[in-house]
Amino acid sequence: MDTDDLSREAYKGIIIEAEKLTHDLTLHYGMLSYDCKNETEYLEKAELLTKRIMKFNEEELDDFFWSTPPNKERLNATLKKILANIEKSQSFTN
């Protein structure tokens, strides 16, 4: 699937929210969609990715963001917001 196939709630809650912080984060969430069959699968994988990023150490963040990691506090705030948005989007699909 493509991010264009996401509902407005999911697109705004994940893609747009990630873009507010850094385009690099948006790219990761966008690329994730290509491995998904539908929005439900995308939301599940986006949740796992978000939780994984939250556990990254400094070196992993540097690698993930191609040597330009965002501020850690702002990143964590964005990731928490994305998780909340994923939960809201899941309630629309269930």
C-alpha positions in Angstrom: 0.0 0.0 0.0 1.0 3.6 -0.2 0.5 6.4 2.3 -2.1 7.9 0.0 -4.2 4.8 0.9 -4.3 5.8 4.6 -7.4 7.4 6.1 -7.1 11.1 6.8 -6.9 10.4 10.5 -4.0 8.0 10.2 -2.1 10.1 7.6 -2.5 13.3 9.7 -1.8 11.5 13.0 1.4 9.8 11.8 2.8 11.2 8.6 2.0 14.9 9.3 2.9 14.6 13.0 6.3 13.1 12.0 6.9 15.9 9.4 6.4 18.5 12.1 9.6 17.2 13.7 11.8 16.2 10.8 11.4 14.9 7.2 13.7 12.0 8.0 11.2 10.6 10.5 8.4 11.0 7.9 10.5 9.0 5.4 10.6 6.0 7.8 6.9 6.0 8.4 6.3 6.5 4.7 8.5 3.6 3.7 6.8 1.4 6.3 3.6 1.6 4.3 5.0 -0.3 1.3 5.3 -3.4 3.4 1.7 -3.3 4.5 -1.5 -4.8 2.9 -3.9 -2.4 4.6 -4.3 0.4 7.1 -4.8 -2.0 10.1 -1.4 -3.6 9.3 0.2 -0.2 8.8 -1.0 1.0 12.2 0.3 -2.1 13.9 3.7 -1.8 12.3 3.8 2.0 12.9 3.1 1.4 16.6 5.9 -1.2 16.8 8.3 1.1 15.0 7.4 4.0 17.3 8.0 2.0 20.4 11.3 0.7 18.9 12.6 4.2 18.2 11.7 5.2 21.8 14.2 2.6 23.0 17.1 3.7 20.7 20.3 4.7 22.3 22.3 7.7 20.9 24.2 5.7 18.3 21.0 4.0 17.1 19.3 7.4 16.8 22.3 8.7 14.8 22.1 5.8 12.4 18.3 5.9 12.1 18.3 9.6 11.3 21.3 9.4 8.9 23.6 11.3 11.3 21.2 14.2 11.9 19.1 13.1 14.9 16.6 15.6 16.3 16.5 16.8 19.9 15.8 13.8 22.1 13.1 15.5 24.2 11.3 16.8 21.1 11.6 13.4 19.4 10.1 11.6 22.5 7.2 14.1 22.6 6.5 13.6 18.9 6.6 9.8 19.3 4.2 9.9 22.3 1.8 12.0 20.2 2.1 9.6 17.3 1.3 6.7 19.6 -1.8 8.5 20.9 -2.8 9.2 17.3 -2.3 5.6 16.3 -4.6 4.5 19.1 -7.2 7.0 17.9 -6.9 5.8 14.3 -7.2 2.2 15.4 -10.5 3.0 17.1 -11.8 4.3 13.7 -10.8 1.0 11.9 -12.2 -1.4 14.5 
